[in-house]
Amino acid sequence: METVPEMHRLDTHQKALRINLDKTKYGSFAEIGAGQEVARWFFRVGAAAGTIAKSISAYDMTVSDAIYGHTGRYVSRTRLERMLDYEYQLMVERLSEKRGADTRFFAFSNTVVAKSYSRNENFHGWMGIRFQDHPGAEPSQIVLHVTLLDKENLPQQEVIGILGVNLIYGALYEFENHVNIMKSLIHDLTNDRVEVDLIKFTGPAFQNLDNRLMSLELVQYGLSPAAMFTAQGEVALPAEEFHKRPVLVTRGSFRPITNVTVDMMGCALAQFVQEPNNHDENILVVTEMTLNNLVEGDVINTQDFLDRVDLLATLGRPVLITSFGEFYRLANYLQRYTSKMVGLVMGVPTLRQIFQEKYYNNLAGGILESFGRLFKNDLKLYVYPMQDNATGAVITAGNLRVASQLQHLYNYLIENQHIQAIRDYKPDNLRIFSRDVYKRMHEGDPTWMDDVPPGVGLLICQRRLMGYNPSVYEVDAENLKGQ
């Protein structure tokens, strides 16, 4: 497959022109909202007849329904899928006999809410391409969701146009290298103008691709500060999952999940549901990993990431991947999508870190500014205790001591229940640390199995996750026999 080296990367004009001049690729464009900005690029650069079989914009809802069928929301994944279904099938039916033997057909669609006279916020859209990776092939597909960060209509239209050309170009020329597709999506754009917070690859061109890794790469390559997928591994849109729901988030490395993890989440949820504002609410419980928890050296071990995700699936909770080192940034992100209560679950060591002023030198208001951002909208921290190794004393949120100049602030947050100690925990769990469990697992000490949930231990052993090697235990057994 022909690729263009990064140093000779094509701009948007050159990409559109290359596609127009390629007689082996032919498609249709259907765009709703924000103008026909993607098709416009292909008309603008010239030779569009070589690429565009049809361009349509069914703005009127009645007209749109007549073509694609009725949907509850017009800017939705369902609407986009119906547009792709209809337009691609029409292309194949009408043109396959005439030119199907030497042409790769595609259908591009988008449905977007941009700045208008009646809308001043929540600018976003769905975009996708269905295409053949060779003439006559069954189609493959890339679908993505974007959040537009510009505040005016014309810049938003520009973003949609450039992003659409990048997507089409990547699908048609880079389908064998998903990394190139991902990295090139915002070529000639910046991540302060657009976020790509969901992407899904399907079809024969991507049959060996794991969409959970694609969610990770959205964050890794700076296309979005966060991405999400369900316990079943399906990519999910954070804005839809969080919308108008109370959210309880547990951050961790989950390497591996231990009995502490389960106890921490269960106890925190038991307290969170009793908040008056959460009565009869549909609470969303989420596990979260940051890029910092995934990096080894300068790279991310993708297999290790997938192993952790497989183990998290045993908890039956969605997984959020973020670039937020600071908790106030995570809180602010969640509060973009919900005005309901947000709870963050952590251990005492993490709470101690939050009260270290050195982490807030980048903020003009220092630690006070960070706490102002963190605790707005009635956010609460649920804190699991720890046992001091040297003394055996149990340290809780209630008796934790912080720097003397911050103790009054800490006491204020405790007294107003912004920070709550987790109650009814299992004392036996306080001796468990995931790094110690991981170490024992690799050293051949079978006692690590006692400190993880049964389903987690079984899965690790059956599938040899996280570098588990049963031969270590066999060697130890032989040594014991000899003694």
N, C-alpha and C positions, 0 to 999 in steps of 0.2 A: 504494500500500500504506500502510495506517495504521501509524504508528509513534508511540512515546511519547517526548517529549523527555527528555534526560538529567536535567534539573532536576526532572522529575516522574516519575522512575523508580519503577516498581512494586516493592513488596517481594514476597517469596515467596508470602505469603498472597494478595495481590492478583493476582499472575500466575495462580495456580491457580484462583482464583475467576473471573477473566476467561475462562479456557479453559472452565471448567464451564458458564458462561452463554452460550457461543458454540455455537449449535446446528449450525453448519456443520462442526464438527470432532469426530471420534469415533474412539476407539482402544482398544487393549488394552494391558495391562501384564503383563510377565513378569519377575519379580525372583528371583534366587537369591543368598543371603547378605546379611547386614546388614539383615534384615527386609524388609518391603515399604514401605520408607520413602518412595519417590516416590509410589506410589499412595495412601499414607496422607495426603499433603498434599491430594489432591483429595477424599478422603472427609472430611477434617477441616474444610475450608472450606465444605462444603455444596454441594448441587446436583450431586453427582458423577454422578448418572444421566445428565446431559447430556454427559458426556465418556467415562465408562468403560463399554465394552462387556463387558470381562472383566478380572479381576485374578487372577493365578496365581503361586504360588511353589512350584516343584518342587524342594524341598530334597533329597529322597532321590535318590541317584545312579541307582538302578534305575528310579525313576519318571521322572527327568529323561531317562535314556537311552531309555525307552519313548516319550517324547514327541518328543524332538529328535534321537535317534540317539546312538550312542556317540562320545565324543571322549577322547583321551588325558588332557587336562587340562580341568577343569571351569571354571576361571577362565582363559579364553583368548579370543582373537579368534575362533577357530573356533567355540567354543561360542556366543558372542554372535551371530555371523552365522547360525547354525542357528536360534537362538531367533527372531531377526528374520524369517528366511525363513518359518518355520512360522506365527508369530503373524500376520504381515501377510497371508499368503496365505489364512489362515482367515478373517480379517476381510473380505477382498474377496469370497471365495466365498460367505459367508453373508449379507452385508449389501448388496452392490452393487446387486442387483436392487431391494431395498426402498428404499434411500436414497442410492445411488451418484450420482444426478444432481445432488444439491445438498450432498453431504457430502465433506469431505476426510478420508480414513481415515489412521490412523497406527498403528504398533506401536512401543512402547517396551520395551526390555529392558536388564537389567544382570545381571552375575554378579560377585560381590565376595567377597574374603577379608577379613574384619574380625577384630578382637580377639575371642578366644574362650578357653575353658578349655584348649584344646590348642594355641593359636597365640599367640605373643607378639611376632612381628615380621613384616616384609614384608607390610604391609596394602595391598592394591591391588585394582583391579577394572577391568572393561570395561563400557562403557555406550554405548547407541546408540538412534537413532530412525530408522525408515523411514516416510516420509510422502508424501502427495500435495501438490503446490503449488497444484493446483486440482482440482475434482471430476473423476474419471475419468482423471487424469493417470497416466503411468508414475511409479513411486515414485523419490524421491531419498532420500539417507541421510547421516547424520552418525554417525561412530563415534569414540569417544575412550577413552583409557586414563588412569586416575587412580591416583596414589599418595596414600594416606591418611597424614597426618602426626600426627594425634592418637593418643594412646596408649591410650585407653579406648574401649570399644565404643559407648556412647551418643553421645559426640561424633562418632564415625565414622559412625554411622547418620544423625545430623543432617546431616553433610556430604553424604552420598549423596542424601538427600531433597532438599536445597536445590539441589544441582548438577543433579539430574534434572529438577526443575521448570524451572530456568533453560534447560536444553537443549531441553526440549519447547517452551517458550515461544519461544525463539529460532528454532527450526525452523519453527514454525507462523506466526509473525508477522514475523520478521526475515530470512527466507531470501533476500531480495533484497539484503541488506546484511550480508555475512559479518563485517565489522568489528564491527557491533553484536552479532552472535552471539558472537564471540570475547570481546569485552570484558565481556559480560553473564554469561559462564559462572560466574564466581565472585562475582557480586553477593550481598551478605549473607554472604560468606565472606572469608577472608583467605588469602594464599598461604603462611602458616605452618601452615595446616591441611590444604591439599590442593595437589597438583601435577597439572596436566594435561599429560602429557609426550608425548602423541600425539593427533592429530586428523586425520580424513580425511573429506572431502566427496565424494560421488559422486552421479550422477544428473542428470536434465535441469535441475533448479533450479540446479545448480552447474557447468554444462557448460563455462563459460569460466574456472573457478577453477583456479589452480595450487596443488596441495597443498604444494609446497615453500615457497611464500609463507606458507601457513598454519603450517608448522613455524617459520618465522621469527617470525610474529606470536605464537606461544605464548610465545616468549622475550621479545619486544618488549613485550608487555602484562603480563608478570610472572606468567603462568600456570604457567611452569616455568622452571628455570634453564638447561635444555638441551633441544634437540629434534634429531631425526636423520632422515635419509633416505638411501636407497641411491644408487649411481651411476646407476641407472635412473630415479631420481626418485620411488621409492615411499617413503612414510613408514614409518619403522621405530621400534621401541620400544627405547630404549637399554638398558633392563634385560635384554632378551632378547639383544641383540647382544653385550653385554659379558659376559654370564653365564659365569663360570668360564673366561675366555679371557685370555691375555696380550694387552695392548693397546699399540700404538705410535701415538702421536698427533703429527701435525705441525701446528703453529699457523701461520697466515699470513694475509695480506690477499689473496694470489693475484690480484693486479691488475697484470698478468696472471700466469699460471703461467710461470715461466722455466726454463731448463736447470738453474739452481741448485736449484729446487724438486725436480725429478726426481732430480738427483744426491744431494741431501740425503736424500730419502726412501729411495732405493735403498741408499746406503751405510749409513744408520742401521739399515735392516732387515737388511742382511748381518751387522751386528754383533749385533743383537738376537736373531736366530735362533740364534746360537752360545752364548748364555747357557745354562748347564747346566739351569736350571729350565725352559727353553723347548724343550728337545728333544722332538720328536714332539707338540708342542702346536699347536693351531689358532689361529695368531696373527691378530688383527684389526688391520689398518692403517687409520687414520682421518685425514682432513683436518679441521681445526677452524678455524672463524671465530668471533670474538667480536663482539658488538654494536658495540664500540668501533671495530672495523675496517670497519664498514659505515655508520657515521653520517657524514653530510656536513652540517656545521652542526648543526642540531637534528633533522634528519630522515634517514630511511633511503631511499636511492635504490633502489627495488625492482627496477627494470630492471637496474641495475648489479649488484645481488645475483644476479639470475637469470643474467646473463651470466657471472659468475664461477662459478656452479654448473654451467652448461653446459660451461665449460672444465674444471672439476674432474672432470666425468664422463669426460673422456678418460683420466684416470688409473685409472678403474675402482675407485675407493675410496668408501666411504660418507662423508657429510659431517655433521659435528656443529656445530650452532649453539649458542653458550653466552653467558651473561652474566658469565662469570668473567674478570675482568681479571687476577687474581693466579693464578699457576700452582698454588699450593698448594690453592686452591679447586677448580680443575679436577682435580687429583690426588685430592682427597678425594671428589669426585663419582664418579670412575671406580672408586674403591675401595669405594664403596657396593655395586657390582655384581660385582666380581671380586676374588678374593684372589690371583690370578696376578700376574705381573710387569707393571708399567706403565713404558713408556718415553716420554719427551717429547723431541721433536726441535726444535732451535732453532739460530740462528746466534749467533756471538760477541756482536754488539750486544745481543741479547736477554738473554744470560747476564749481561752487564755490568749491565743494568737490574735483574735479580733481586738483585744484590748492592748495591743502593742502599737504604740504610736508610729514606729518606724515604717509601718506599712502604708501610711497615709501622707507621706511627704509630697506626693504628687497633687494633693488637694490643697487649695488655698486655705480652706478652713480646717485642714487636718482631720483629726479623729472626730471632732464635733460635727464637721460637715458629713463625714461618712455615716455617722449614727443618725443624723437628720435624714439622710437618704434611706438608710436601712429601715428605720422604725416608723416611717410614715404609713398611713392607712392601716394602723393597728396590727402590724406584723409582729409575730412572736417567735422567740427562739425556744426550742425544747431541748434541754441539755441532759445528756446521759452521764452518770457519775463515773469516776475512775478511782482506782485504789493505788495509793502511793506504794511503790515497790519497797522502799526503805523502811517505812513505818507501819505499813498495813492500814493506814488511815484512809477512810473513804471521803473523797473530795466531791462535793456536789455544787450545783449552781448556788445553793443557799449559803455555803460556807467558804466559797472560793474567795481568795484575796488577790486583788490586782494592784497595779502601781498606786502608791499612796495618793498621788494627785488625781487619780481617776476613780478612787474608791467611792466618793460621793456620787459620781455619775453612775457607777455600777449599782450602788444601793438604790438610786432613784429608779433605774430600769427594773430592778428586782421588785421593789415595792409596788410599782405600777403594773407588774406582771407582764412586761414586755419580754423578760427572760424568766422562764419557768423551769424548775428542776423536774426531771422525769421521775414519776413516782411508780411504785409497784414493780420495780425492776427485779431481776433475778440476781441476787448477790453472787452466786457462783460464776456468773459471766464476767465479773470484774477482773478476773485473772487472765482473760482471753485477749490477745492482740493478734490481728491478722498477719502482721509481719512474722510473728513467732510461729503461727500455724503454717504459714508458707514455708518457713525455714525447716520445720520438722517434717513437712511433707516431702521435701527434697532430700532430707538426710536419712529417710527411711524409718522415721519414728512413727509407728502406727497410731500413737495417741492423738495425732492431729484430727483423726476422724471423730473423736469425742467432742470436738469444739466447733463442728460445722453441722448444719441441718442434715438429716439423713439423705434427703434428695440431692443435696449439693455434693456430699461425699461420694454417693453412688455415681453421679454423673461424671465427676472428676476421674474416678477409677475406670468407668466403662469407656470413656472417650479420651482418656489420658490428657485431660485439659491442664493448662498452666504448667506444662513440663513434667507432669506426674509420670514417673518411671517405675513400674512394678519390679523391675529387675533389681533395684536398690534393696528392696525388701527381701528378695530371694537371696541375694548375697549375704545379707545380715543373718538370715535363717541358716545358711550353710555354715557361717562362722560360729553361730551358737551351737550347731550340731557338733562341730569339731571340738568345742570346749567341753 
